[in-house]
């Protein structure tokens, strides 16, 4: 629990205690988005009540000033129509892999994982902009800024992968971004990442891999990890997405073309 975080637990009560539905939404001040932590719904729950509960959670998160809400939902869930009615849409599919423990095993890696610094940010951003679809870039940042993550550079010093990290009492959450053309064995790369995680204290490690990085999912499937069900990565936008237009026309320079766009990211996000 962090005093600066926003957490709201909503209850839909239809009068009968057995009909109560519960959901929770969470927002970290470091993020412009909130996340639906859980939704407790009985199998025979009224689907209209589920929609009402979701709308209540969305309304509460909107009062915090967030731009969007994320949710993870099993692909075969019968609640998907209710999420659609509440304005959620699917961005990608994903799967979570859980690693209980990993011993310090030797690998054939020629590079090393280490904690990133401000000097790594430009190379991380290039990899991020190359691999992450533009639709997802608009809602998911380069890093959640919850903890300094890890980067992997090969023998030549070229950045080939980075891992965004979030730590909690129940484990470490990892979102790996890996160059598909890396020459290293991906399975060994991910095993070494687990070994090199700082301040882990034998807590479980949860890898989230999205459908736009199938090479990472294939590598995790080859390891002895606990594999979760396939999920939908959902988003509900709370602010209108409007294209920015230039207020002035810029003359071409040296036979080039004018750039009519206006940067929308606050400059304080690029202090690195």
C-alpha positions as CSV (number, residue, x, y, z in Angstrom):
1,X,0.0,0.0,0.0
2,X,1.3,3.4,-1.0
3,X,-0.4,6.6,0.3
4,X,0.0,8.3,-3.1
5,X,-1.8,5.5,-5.0
6,X,-5.5,5.6,-5.9
7,X,-7.4,2.4,-5.0
8,X,-11.2,2.0,-5.3
9,X,-13.1,-1.1,-4.5
10,X,-16.7,-1.0,-5.8
11,X,-19.6,-3.2,-4.8
12,X,-22.8,-3.7,-6.7
13,X,-25.5,-4.8,-4.2
14,X,-28.9,-5.9,-5.6
15,X,-30.3,-6.4,-2.1
16,X,-29.5,-10.1,-1.8
17,X,-26.0,-10.7,-0.3
18,X,-25.4,-13.6,-2.7
19,X,-25.9,-11.1,-5.6
20,X,-23.1,-8.8,-4.6
21,X,-20.5,-8.2,-7.2
22,X,-17.1,-6.7,-6.4
23,X,-14.4,-5.0,-8.5
24,X,-11.3,-2.9,-7.8
25,X,-9.4,-0.4,-9.9
26,X,-5.9,0.9,-9.1
27,X,-3.9,3.9,-10.3
28,X,-0.2,4.8,-9.6
29,X,0.7,8.5,-9.8
30,X,3.6,7.5,-12.0
31,X,1.2,6.4,-14.7
32,X,-1.4,8.1,-16.8
33,X,-3.5,5.0,-16.8
34,X,-5.4,2.9,-14.2
35,X,-5.7,-0.9,-14.1
36,X,-8.6,-3.1,-13.2
37,X,-7.1,-5.3,-10.4
38,X,-9.9,-7.8,-10.1
39,X,-13.6,-8.5,-10.8
40,X,-15.4,-11.0,-8.4
41,X,-18.5,-12.3,-10.3
42,X,-20.5,-15.4,-9.6
43,X,-21.2,-17.7,-12.6
44,X,-24.9,-17.0,-12.5
45,X,-24.5,-13.2,-11.9
46,X,-26.8,-10.8,-13.7
47,X,-24.9,-9.6,-16.7
48,X,-26.6,-6.2,-16.6
49,X,-25.3,-5.8,-13.0
50,X,-21.7,-6.6,-14.3
51,X,-22.0,-3.7,-16.8
52,X,-23.3,-1.4,-14.1
53,X,-20.3,-2.3,-11.8
54,X,-17.8,-1.8,-14.7
55,X,-19.3,1.6,-15.5
56,X,-19.0,2.6,-11.8
57,X,-15.3,1.6,-11.7
58,X,-14.7,3.6,-14.9
59,X,-16.4,6.6,-13.5
60,X,-14.4,6.5,-10.3
61,X,-11.1,6.2,-12.2
62,X,-12.1,9.1,-14.5
63,X,-12.3,11.3,-11.4
64,X,-8.6,10.6,-10.8
65,X,-7.8,12.2,-14.2
66,X,-6.4,9.0,-15.8
67,X,-6.5,8.8,-19.6
68,X,-7.3,5.1,-19.9
69,X,-8.0,1.9,-17.9
70,X,-6.4,-1.4,-18.7
71,X,-7.9,-4.9,-18.0
72,X,-6.8,-8.5,-18.5
73,X,-9.5,-10.9,-19.5
74,X,-9.4,-14.6,-20.4
75,X,-10.0,-15.0,-24.2
76,X,-12.8,-17.5,-23.5
77,X,-14.5,-15.4,-20.8
78,X,-18.2,-14.9,-21.2
79,X,-17.9,-11.5,-19.7
80,X,-16.3,-10.0,-22.8
81,X,-19.7,-8.6,-24.1
82,X,-20.1,-6.7,-20.8
83,X,-16.6,-5.2,-21.1
84,X,-17.5,-4.2,-24.7
85,X,-20.7,-2.5,-23.5
86,X,-18.5,-0.7,-20.9
87,X,-16.4,0.7,-23.7
88,X,-13.4,-1.6,-23.5
89,X,-11.6,-2.8,-26.7
90,X,-8.9,-5.4,-27.2
91,X,-5.4,-4.2,-28.1
92,X,-3.6,-7.5,-28.1
93,X,-3.5,-11.0,-26.7
94,X,-1.0,-11.9,-23.9
95,X,0.1,-14.7,-21.7
96,X,1.7,-14.7,-18.3
97,X,4.5,-17.1,-17.3
98,X,5.5,-17.7,-13.7
99,X,9.0,-18.8,-12.6
100,X,9.2,-20.0,-9.0
101,X,12.9,-20.2,-8.6
102,X,16.1,-20.4,-10.7
103,X,19.5,-21.4,-9.6
104,X,22.6,-19.6,-10.8
105,X,23.2,-21.7,-13.9
106,X,26.0,-21.1,-16.4
107,X,25.0,-19.8,-19.9
108,X,26.8,-19.2,-23.1
109,X,25.7,-15.5,-23.3
110,X,28.4,-13.2,-24.5
111,X,26.8,-10.1,-23.2
112,X,25.4,-9.1,-19.7
113,X,22.2,-7.9,-18.1
114,X,22.6,-4.8,-16.0
115,X,20.4,-2.1,-14.5
116,X,19.7,0.6,-17.0
117,X,21.0,4.2,-16.8
118,X,20.0,7.4,-18.5
119,X,22.5,6.7,-21.2
120,X,20.5,3.6,-22.2
121,X,17.2,5.5,-22.7
122,X,17.8,6.5,-26.4
123,X,18.6,3.0,-27.5
124,X,15.7,1.6,-25.4
125,X,13.4,4.1,-27.1
126,X,14.6,3.1,-30.6
127,X,13.9,-0.6,-29.8
128,X,10.5,0.3,-28.3
129,X,9.4,2.3,-31.3
130,X,10.5,-0.5,-33.6
131,X,8.8,-3.4,-31.9
132,X,5.7,-1.9,-30.2
133,X,2.7,-1.3,-32.5
134,X,1.8,2.4,-32.7
135,X,-1.7,1.8,-31.3
136,X,-0.1,0.4,-28.1
137,X,2.6,3.0,-27.9
138,X,-0.1,5.6,-27.5
139,X,-1.3,4.0,-24.2
140,X,1.7,2.1,-22.9
141,X,4.9,4.0,-22.0
142,X,8.5,3.0,-22.5
143,X,8.7,2.2,-18.8
144,X,6.3,2.4,-15.9
145,X,9.0,4.1,-13.8
146,X,8.2,1.9,-10.8
147,X,11.7,0.5,-10.6
148,X,14.9,0.7,-12.7
149,X,14.8,-2.2,-15.1
150,X,17.4,-4.2,-16.9
151,X,19.1,-3.9,-20.3
152,X,21.1,-6.4,-22.3
153,X,23.9,-5.4,-24.6
154,X,25.8,-7.7,-26.8
155,X,29.6,-7.9,-27.2
156,X,29.7,-4.9,-29.5
157,X,27.8,-2.8,-27.0
158,X,24.5,-2.8,-29.0
159,X,21.3,-2.8,-26.9
160,X,19.4,-5.9,-27.9
161,X,16.7,-6.1,-25.1
162,X,15.4,-4.4,-22.0
163,X,13.0,-5.4,-19.2
164,X,10.5,-3.1,-17.5
165,X,10.1,-4.2,-13.8
166,X,7.5,-3.8,-11.1
167,X,8.1,-5.3,-7.7
168,X,5.6,-6.3,-5.1
169,X,5.3,-8.4,-2.0
170,X,4.1,-11.4,-4.0
171,X,6.7,-11.3,-6.8
172,X,8.4,-9.4,-9.6
173,X,6.5,-8.5,-12.8
174,X,8.6,-8.3,-16.0
175,X,7.7,-7.0,-19.5
176,X,10.6,-8.0,-21.8
177,X,11.2,-6.2,-25.0
178,X,13.6,-8.3,-27.2
179,X,15.1,-7.7,-30.6
180,X,13.9,-10.7,-32.8
181,X,17.2,-10.6,-34.7
182,X,19.4,-11.1,-31.6
183,X,22.1,-13.7,-32.1
184,X,21.8,-15.0,-28.5
185,X,19.7,-18.0,-27.5
186,X,16.4,-16.4,-26.3
187,X,15.8,-19.1,-23.7
188,X,19.2,-18.6,-22.1
189,X,18.7,-14.9,-22.3
190,X,15.5,-15.0,-20.3
191,X,16.9,-17.5,-17.7
192,X,19.9,-15.2,-17.2
193,X,17.5,-12.3,-16.7
194,X,15.8,-14.1,-13.8
195,X,19.2,-14.8,-12.2
196,X,20.3,-11.2,-12.6
197,X,17.1,-9.6,-11.2
198,X,18.2,-7.4,-8.3
199,X,16.6,-7.6,-4.8
200,X,14.5,-10.6,-5.8
201,X,14.8,-12.5,-2.5
202,X,13.5,-15.7,-4.1
203,X,10.1,-14.2,-4.9
204,X,8.3,-15.5,-8.0
205,X,8.9,-13.8,-11.3
206,X,5.9,-13.2,-13.7
207,X,6.7,-12.6,-17.4
208,X,4.0,-10.9,-19.4
209,X,4.5,-11.4,-23.2
210,X,2.2,-9.9,-25.8
211,X,1.1,-11.3,-29.1
212,X,3.3,-8.8,-31.0
213,X,6.4,-10.6,-29.7
214,X,5.8,-14.3,-30.6
215,X,9.5,-15.1,-30.5
216,X,9.6,-14.2,-26.7
217,X,6.5,-16.4,-26.0
218,X,8.1,-19.3,-27.9
219,X,11.3,-19.0,-25.8
220,X,9.3,-18.9,-22.5
221,X,7.3,-22.0,-23.6
222,X,10.5,-23.9,-24.0
223,X,11.4,-23.3,-20.3
224,X,10.1,-25.1,-17.3
225,X,7.7,-22.3,-16.3
226,X,4.1,-22.2,-15.2
227,X,2.1,-21.0,-18.1
228,X,-1.2,-19.0,-17.5
229,X,-4.2,-18.9,-19.8
230,X,-4.3,-16.7,-22.9
231,X,-5.7,-13.3,-22.1
232,X,-7.0,-10.3,-23.9
233,X,-5.2,-7.0,-23.1
234,X,-8.1,-4.5,-23.0
235,X,-8.3,-0.7,-22.8
236,X,-11.0,1.8,-22.1
237,X,-10.1,5.3,-23.2
238,X,-11.3,8.1,-20.9
239,X,-10.1,11.0,-23.0
240,X,-10.8,11.7,-26.7
241,X,-8.1,10.9,-29.1
242,X,-7.8,14.0,-31.4
243,X,-5.2,14.5,-34.1
244,X,-3.0,17.6,-33.5
245,X,-2.7,20.1,-36.4
246,X,-0.1,22.7,-36.8
247,X,-1.0,26.3,-36.1
248,X,1.6,27.6,-38.6
249,X,2.9,26.3,-41.9
250,X,6.6,25.7,-42.1
251,X,8.4,26.3,-45.3
252,X,10.4,23.4,-46.7
253,X,14.1,23.5,-45.8
254,X,16.7,22.2,-48.3
255,X,14.1,20.5,-50.5
256,X,12.6,18.7,-47.5
257,X,9.0,18.6,-46.4
258,X,7.5,20.6,-43.6
259,X,6.7,18.7,-40.4
260,X,3.1,19.7,-39.5
261,X,2.8,17.8,-36.2
262,X,3.0,19.0,-32.6
263,X,4.6,16.9,-29.9
264,X,2.0,15.7,-27.4
265,X,4.3,14.2,-24.7
266,X,5.1,16.5,-21.8
267,X,8.8,17.6,-21.9
268,X,9.3,16.4,-18.3
269,X,9.0,12.8,-19.5
270,X,12.2,13.2,-21.4
271,X,14.5,14.5,-18.7
272,X,16.8,11.5,-19.2
